Structures are given as C-alpha cells and as structure tokens.
Amino acid sequence: MITNSDILLSLNEKLTLNLCLMSCSLLFCMSLSAETSWAAPKEREVVEARQRDPESTVTQEEMKAIYEEVKTPYKYGIVMRPSEGHSIDCPNIFRGDDAWYMVYVGIKGKIGYETYLARSEDLLNWKPLGTILPFRESGWDKWQADGSIALVDPTWGGSMKLQSYDGKYWMSYFGGALQGYETDPLSLGLAWTTQPQKPQPWNRLEENPVLTPNQPDARPFERATLYKSQILWDKSESLGYPFVMYYNGKQQGEGIERIGMAVSKDMKTWSRYGSGPVIDNGKGISGDPQIVKIDDLWVMFYFGLGWGPGAFDSFSCSKDLVHWTQWDGEVLIQPSEPWDKTFAHKPWMLKHDGVVYHFYCAVGKEGRALALATSVDLRKN
C-alpha cells in the first residue's frame, strides 16, 4: 500500500534527480562553451622601427631628379570604362608571358567591391577578362574583396613581372562583411594562385584576416579600418624580413588616413612595424601606396585628398624603407579634364620602352573609370 509519505518521498527524489541532471547539463554546456568560444587574442609583437641614419637623408636635389624622371604631363584619357551601373577603381599592372595584365576592382550599386582581371597588348587598349576575387556566401570578407597584386618586380623600367613565393603568386586585399562603399570595419587578407593570367577565382588564405583594426597591437592611426596595401619582396632583408607591406589605415573619430607598415617572414603571419605611420600628412587621406626602386632610392607613389588640390597623386622617397621624404613640389596628377574633374587619384606607375605610364582612377563625366597619363604624348592627332 502506497502512503502519502511514500508519494512525497518519490517526488522529492525526482526533484533531487532533476536538479542533479540540470546541474550536470549546465556544467557540460559551460565546459563545451569554454572549448568552442573564441580564445582571447594572442599577444602580438610590434617590431621596433630602426632609427633614422643621418646618411640616409634624401636631398632636395634627389627629390627633384625623381620628379623629373616620373612626371607624366600628357593625359591620354580613359582606358577602361565601367559597364552600366558599375564603378571601377584601383588599377594594378603586371607583365605576363604574352601581354600586360591589369588587376582592378569594381562595385555595382554600392553593394561592395570585387576584384577583376583585364588584358592588353599595348598598355592602351584593355579587354576585361573576368572576376578573380568574388563575393562569398559568408565570412569576414563576404561583401568586400578589394585586391592588390603583390611581389611585383619593383625595379623602375624593369620586367614588371610577378615573383612567385612558395610556388604561388600572391595578392593582398581588404575585405569586409558588410555591404556598401568601403563600409567599416575592413581588414587585410591574402590570396594566391598558380595561374595569375587566368580569369578564375584566387584561393583565399586560411589564416585570413592577417591584420585587423581590432587586434590588440593595432596602432591609433588604424583602429577604425584598414584599406589598400602593397607587399614588397625585399630580398636583401634590410629590415630583417623579406616581405614588407604598406597600407593605409583610418583612425577612429576624424577619419584621417595614414600609411603604415607590417613585415612577414612567410606571407602568412604579419607583424606591425613601428609605433606609428610612416606617411602622415596630418589631415585628409594618404593612401593606396605603390613602391618602386629608382637607382638607390625607394619611391612610394600614393594619393592625397584633403591636403592638396582636390584628389591627386604624389610621392615620397626613402633610402631605408622606413623614413620617407615627402615631395613638396608640383603634384604628379590632379583634376583638369571633364572625365577626371572630381578626382584624379590612386596611382599605378611603370616605365616601359622609355615611356612612363601613370594609370589612375578618374572620376568625372564618365563616372568612376580608369585613365592614363604618360611622359610623352601618345594621343592620336
């Protein structure tokens, strides 16, 4: 016969059992959560920048000589027009086995950037080939993939060919998960291919993103977002590293953009170099760096906005890759024509057969397109 006390005891036992099960379940979930949650950011080391050597100072005479070498007073015009509803930007040129190739980016309807490839026989007439960094279904770079070719031969008047490392050709890019025109936050990643002349998607690095604005070692000038980058292969390892990256970062608040450095031994793990930027014009934007070597000088071409004549291209020079002297004379290019009256900026420069070619993004009556200026007049009369 079951008494009331038996029933109460049974209920108490069930309650105790349920409490035990709930406690065990909670402990298991807490343990599982601890194993699967994001780990605390690993400690990252900023490489201390070398001190300026007085012997490495670039003289005004040297700066003037560089200007005379690279100036391109003849605007050839638009060389790549966007399709309907598109804008295109950021030309990067390299020499392939059989022709010239351009890596550039495009955006449609302010959704986000993708990266494309085009081909030319003469540097003047370009044919689009296809997409090489498309949108993704998910991830940190779902809606933004703005690529810049890496490890280009930096010799002025040289081959302009891509150099392979670890059997791969490389590209750095800024990526983001949000739609829009360069919507914050943006981070930097790497991609690679074995066939850079083919219009097919490049492989994104598993270690991506390699640099982000919220990493604990991010410097004040780059804590909002990271933009365009270029990676130089310094085979002399003058800084103790073979791979040197320059990129523009945006600070929080005012939105000023400056150019900083990072270094790597393997193209996968990157350390910030120095405690601050190497190009700082105090206001506006300094961005989209390209590095070449002219004789014994490193030359950085980049664009400015908000501290000169509209949006324009200029340059700085260095003997050690760290300390840069800004050219304070006439800018390399600025708005002057109907098709670049708003912006004439974002340079990619090369010298071929004695002619200097200055590719840039032109914003004007034909939208956002890609234009060319040269050191000699190539226009047909």
N, C-alpha and C positions, 0 to 999 in steps of 0.2 A: 504494500500500500504506500503510495507517494504522498508525503505530508507537505504542508505549506513550507516547512523549513527546508525540505529537500528541494523544492522548486526554487526557493530563494538562493540556496547554495549553488544550484545549477546555473542560475542567472549570474551570480557573482563570478563563477568560474568562467563562463562565456565572456563576461565583461573583461575579466583579467586577461583571458586569452586574446581577445580582440585588441586590447591595449598593448599587449606584447607584440602582436603581429604588426600593429601600426607603428610601434617604436622601431622594430626591426626594419620595416619598409622605409621609414624615414631615414634611418642610418644608412641603408643601402643606397637610397637616392642621393643622400648627401655625399657618399663616397663616390658614386658614379659621376655626380656633377663635378666633384673636385678633379676627377680624372679627365673629363671631357671639356671642361671650361677652358677659355683662353688663358694661357700662362701669363704671368706678369712679364712685361717687356724685359728682354735680356739686356744686361748692361752693355752699352755700346761706347766705344772709344773714339774720340775725335783726335785725329792725327795733328800734332802740333806743327804749325807752319814754320818754314825756315825763315830766318831773319834776312832782311834786305842786305845784300852786299853792295857797298858803295860803287864797286867796279861794274855792277850790273845796271847802273842807271842808263836809261835810254835818252840820248841827247835830242835836242830840237832839230838838229841837222839830220839825224837818223829818221825822226818822225816825218820831216818834210820829204825826205827821199822815198819813204814808204808811200806817202800820199801821191807823189808824182808817178810812182810805179802802178798804183792800183786804181787811180781815178778813171771814171767812165762817163765822160760828158755827153755822150750821144745816146739818147733814148731811142731804142729800136722800136719799142711798142709792146703790145700784148702778144705773148707767145702761147698762152694756154687760157682758153675761155671756159667758164663753168657752163654746165648744162642747165637747162631751165630749172629754176628753183634751188640751185646749188650755189655755194660759195667755195672757192678753193684757196689754198694758203700754203705757206712754208715750203718752198722748193728746195730740194737737196739733189745734187747732181753727182753721178759717178760714171766712170767709163767701164763698159762691159767688154766682152771679147769682140763684138762686132759693131757696137754702136754706143751711143750715150743713153743713159737712163736717168729718169727723174723720179724720186720719191717725193710725194706731196700729199697734202691732206685735204679733205673736203667735208662740208657739213650741209645737210639738207633740212630746211625748216627748223633750224636751231634744235635738232634732236641731239646731235653730238658728232664728234669727229671720227672719221675712219681714214685709213691711210691707203694710198693708191700708187700705181706704177705707170710711167709713160716712157716712150722710146723716141729717139731722134737720131738721124744720120748726120745732122749738121749743127746741132745746138740751137737751131732757129725754128724748125718745124717739128712739132711734137704730136705723137699719137698716144692717147690713153690706152692702157692695156687691161687694167683690172684692179681689183682690191687685194691688198696684201695684209692689212690689219683690220678685219671687220668687227662689227658689234658682236657681243657674246650673249648667250642665253642668261647668264648670271655671273656674279663675281664682282670684285672691286673695280674692274675695268669694263663693265657691261656696256656702257654708253659712251665712253670716250677712249680713243686709241689714236693718239697723235704721234706718229713715228718720225725719227731722225736717224739716218744711216750712221753707222759707227765704224771706226777704224779705217777711214779713208786715208789714202796716201796724202800726207799733209804738205808735201813739197810743192812750193809755188812753181807752176809751169811743169809739174811732174805728171805722173801717169793718171792721177785721179781714180785709180782703181781701189776696190775694196780689198782689205787684207783679211785673210781668214785666221781665226784662232780656234784651237781645239777642233779643227775640221769644219768650222761653221763660220758663216757670215752673220754679222750682228747689227741690231738696231735697238736704240733706246726709244722709249715712248712715255708720254704722260697719259695716264688712264684715270677714269673716274666712273662711279656707279650711278651718277645722276644725269638726267637729260639736260640739255641746254648748251649755251655757248660758254665753254670753259667753266662749268659750274663747280665751285669748290665743294669738297676738297679734291685735289688732284695729286696723284703720287706717281713715282717713276718706276717703270719696269723695263725688262729686256726681252727681246725676241730674236730668233735665229732661223736661218735657212741654209741649205746647201746649194740652192739654185736662185741667187738673187735677181737673175734676169727674167725669171718666170713669174707671171701674174697669178700667184697662188698664195694662200694664207701662210704667214710665217708662224713658227712654233713659239708660243709664249713660255718663258722660263718658269719652272715650277717654284722657284724661290721668290717670285714676284709677290708684292712690290718690293723693290730693293731699297728704296728711300721713300719715306712718307713725312708729311708735315707734323704728325703727332708722335713721332719717335722721341724718346727722352733726350736724345742728343741734338734734335733739331735746333738750329740757331734762331735768334729772334727774327731775322730777316726772312725766314722761310716757314713760319709756323701757321700760315693760312693755306698755302697751296704751292705745288712745285710745277714748273712749266717746261719749256723746251730745253733739251740737253744735247750735247755732243760729246762723244768719247774719243779721245786721242790715244793712240798707241805710242808711248814714249819708250822706244826700245833702249835708250840709254839709262832708263830708270833713274833719272836725275833727282826725283823726289823719293826714291826708294820703292816705287811701284811702277809697273808697266802701263797701267791703264788709268787715265786721268779724265774725269768727267767735269764739264762745266754746265751749269744750268741756272736759269733764273727762278728765284723763289719770291713769293709775296708775303709780306708781313701782315699780321692781324691789324685791324683798325684802318689806317690810312690807305692801304693797298699799294704801297710803294714796292716796286720790283727791283731786285739787285741780283747780281750774278755771283754764285759761289762755286766751290769745288768739292769733289769727292774722289777717292782713289780706291783701286782694287788690284789684287794680285791674280784674280781668276775670272773676272767679268760677272761673278755671281754675288759675292759678298763685298759690300761697299762701305767705306768709312769716310765720314765727312773730314775735310781737310781745312784746318784753321778755325779760328773762333768767330770769323765773320766773313762778309763777302769780299771778293777781290775786285769787283766793279761796283762802285757806289756813286751815283750822281746826285744823291741827296733827295730827289723827288721824282715823280713820274715813273717811267718804266725804262729799264735797261734789260734787253732780253734777246733770245734766240741767237746764242753765240755760235760762231764758226771759227775754227782755229786752223791757220796755215803757217808754214815756215818760209820766210823770205830771207835768204842768206843766213845770218846768225840770229835773226830776230823772229820771235813768235809774234804773230799778228792775230788779234781777235776782231773779227767783224761782228757787229751786233746792231740792233736798232734801238732808237731812243724815242720817247714820247713824253711830253710834259716838261722837257728841259731844253728844248731847241725849236727849230722851225717845223712845227707840226709833228708828224711821224716821219722819221728819217733814219738813214743808215750812217754809221760812223765806225771808228776802230780804235783800238788800243794796242800798245806794243809791250813786249816783255823779253827779258833775256833768261828768266828763270822759271817761267810758267806761273809764278805766284804774284809778283809785284808788277803791276801794269801801269803804263803811262798813257793817259787819255789824249788823243788828238784834239787840239782846240782850234783848228783851222776850219776851212770850208767843209761842210758835210759831204759824204760820198754821193748821196742822192736824197732828194726831197720832193714834195709835190710840186708839179709845174704844168702837167698836161690834163686835159679833160678826163682821161682814163685813170689818172693817179692823183687827182686834185684833193682827195680826202686823206689818203695815206700812201706813202711810198716807203716801204719798210720790209724788214725780215730778210736779210741778205743771204745769198749763197754765191760766192765768188770763185772764179778759176781763171787760169791763163792757159790758152791753147793756141799754138802756132803764132805766137807773138801778140795775140789779141786777148784783152781782159774782158771777161763776161761777168756781168753783175745781174744775177737773177733776183727778183724781189716780188713781194706781194703788192699789187696795185689796187687801190680802192677808189672808184670814181664812177663815171657814167656807165661803165660796163659791169658794175658790181664789184665783187671781190675776185680778182683774176691774178694771173702770173705774168710778169713783164720782164723785160730785159733792157739793160743799158750796156754800152760797150766803149772800149777805149779808142776805137776807130769807127768811122761811120759805115755801117753795114746796110743802111737803108737803100732801097732801090729808088733811083731818081725818077 
